[in-house]
Amino acid sequence: MQVVPLRVLVLEGHILQQAVAVNLLKQAGCQEVFGATNSVQALDALYRTGPVDIALCDLHMDGIDGLEFLHHAARSGLVGSVIITSSFTEDVRRAAQQLVPLLGGALLGGLAKPLQFCALEVLLKKHLNEPVIKPAARQPSISAGVDEVRSAIQSQQLETYFQPKINLLKGGVIGVEALTRWNHPTKGVVSPAVFMPVIESCGLLNDLFFAQLNHGLDLRRQALSQGYLLNIAFNLHPMQLSNPDLVSNIKSVLLGHGLLGSAITLEVTESGLLEVSTICLENLVRLRMMGCRLSIDDFGVGFSSLQRLCQLPFNEIKLDGEFAQRFCEEPRYRAVINSTLALGEALGVSVVIEGIEKQEQYQQLIDLGCAQGQGYLFAKPMTKQDLLVWLDTWDAHAKVI
């Protein structure tokens, strides 16, 4: 038996099951294995014997349960990674596993009881072969003042980037989404999480939106001259839907570019549609009457998605990227994607899957019948000039798919 250089702590309240776990780990060749029947003993073992590579942690114990141990273990820095083991149902184990990185620990995996040697051995090999990645320490927050953001808009530091939407079945580009990036002269690229709250709070949403709209329509004209007919998608804050002049202003910009509403898609985050006023509903209807596509963005994140789909005139669903990133391993996420695709077909609305990053995800989404997608597997957001070059490169690639 080959000895593997792993120190493992087994936290298991049931003596017999603890013995089974210890024996399986020794059978797998672990160099040192420690056992504890409760969290107090486990923490005492860590402080006495030093850090361990892996903690095999049961959830249910008398007194301080496994979750409380995970709190202490994360703060101590004495546990490399964690394997959750429990006789609870899969949904409880799955939720508990999500807690580990949130608490600052590294999750290696989860195992149901009774423990199986093969499943345990897979996780041990994973630990040996892959670097343990703990959640990054929270960086000091970067703040932005109102005057600084206003100046950034006036000096065009807020630049419009574009991320392609792909026809998954044929490989062609069906459109692009316009996104804002702040290229700060001293801070580099600043996250939208820093400047968007300022833009919202100081009434600059329309300034940003209409600048972005003109940038996107200019891109569309240049792409068309290269032979690419693109639909351009823009993010519209729900707050803007309460503006009675919104539709006439959008129509004016479109006319200035010689375009109809069908040239654009307006993406509205569904979590912001908790209350829909008369003006909001009227604007949505008028936008559809103009021919604009309306997309309910980040679908599945909020709590009113189905109701809003029935009430409001959306003709596209953008499923939040978390589902694409997890459905290959999580049956529930696959079920949500399947159900959303079926819902879209039944309602006559298209479904776009965000967050596609791996070839495996791409292939399985095609197998599920998904026709449209977006993600880093195809392209990251890029400047207008980079996108115009990328289109020719991707077109040549798509023709051989």
C-alpha positions, 0 to 999 in steps of 0.5 A: 500500500502506497502511503500518501502524505495526507493528515486527515481529521475525522469528525464523526459523532457515531463511534462505529461510523468514525471507526469505518471512516478512519479505517477507509482513510488508512486503507487509502494510505493516508499518512496520519488520521485523527478521530473526534466524536464532537467539535470540541474534541476536533478543535482540541486535536487541531490545536494540539497536533497542528494543521490537517490537510483534510477534515472529514466533517459530519453535520449532525452531532449532539452539542456543537454541530458540524456547521459550528465546527466549520466556523471555528475551523475556517477562522483557525486556518488549521484545515486545508479543505473539507469533505462534508459527510452526512446521512441527511438528504442530498438537498441538505448536504448540498446547501451545507457544502455551499456554506464552506466557501462562504465561511472562508474554507475550501470545499473538497466535496461531499459524501453520503453515508455509509461511506464508500471507499471508491468515492472517498478515494476520488476526493483524496486524489483530487486533493493531491492532484489539484491545488487547494483554492480558498476564497480570496481575501476580500480586497479593500473596497474602492469607492467612487464619488459623484463628481468623479463619476460625472467626470468619467462620463464627460471624459469618456472613461466609461467605455462600452464593451460588447459580448457576443451572443452565439447560435449554439446549434450553428455557431453564428453570432446572433447579436451582442450585449453592450456592457460598461467598463470604466477605464480609470487613468490611475485605478485601471479597470474599475468594476461596475459594482463600484460605479453603478450604485453612484450612477443610480443614486445621482440620476445618471442612468439615462446619460449612461444608457443613451451614450451606450445606445449610440455606441452600440448602434454605431457598432451595428452600422460598422458590423453591417458594412462587414456583412454582419447583421447584429441585434444589439442588447442593452441593459435597462434599469427597471427605474428607467421604465418609470420615465414617461419620455423613455420610449420617445427618446429611444425612438428618436435615437433609433431614427437618428441612426435610420433603424427600427426597434427590431435592431435592439434588445432591452434587457431588464433584470427581473429582480428589479421588477417587484412593483410594476407601475402603469407607466412602466407597463405602458413603456414595455408595451410601447417598446414591443409595439416599436419592434424592440425585443424585451429580455428578462435578465438574470432569470431565476435569481429573483422570486417573481419570474413566472408571474412577471413572464405572464404579466409583462410582454417579454419575448426573451429569457436570459437564464442566470449564468450560475445554472450553466456553470453548475448543471453538469454536476448538479441534477437540480440545476439541469432540471431548472434549465430543462424546465426553462427551455420547456417554458420558453417553448410553451410561451413562445419566448427564446431562451439565452443561457448565460455563463457558458465557460467550458466545452462540456457545458456547451455540448450538454446544453446543445443536447438539452436543446438550447439554441442560444448562449453567451459566455467566456467559452466564446468571447469575453466582453471587448471593445468595439474595434476588437469585436469587429476584428473578432467577428471575422475570426469567429466567422471563419471558425464557425464555418468549420464547426 
